[in-house]
Amino acid sequence: MDDDTLTKAIIGTIGDVDAYQLPDAKGYSSLLRYLLGITEEERQRRREEILSTSLKDFKEFADVIDAVKDKGVSVAVASPDDVEAANKERSNFFQVKKAL
């Protein structure tokens, strides 16, 4: 990844976070943030973290993903049909454990 690609990724992410909304959607988003307890300070901190992202951050994240790939465990909540379809596509991809 080069600087230009990083800049485009940051701009795209900020565009998703602060996308234009019509008044009704803006009100709904505000209601959700209120119900979830998300403050304006938290939103601003997230924006600042996105804007300060560097190539080093992406490389460190890639290292973490690589470690998880080799030693990590993934968990998914899925219907029995979806699990069966995934296991047909990739032999024994999912190991089923009932949660309830």
Beta strands, then each sheet from edge to edge (+ up, - down):
end
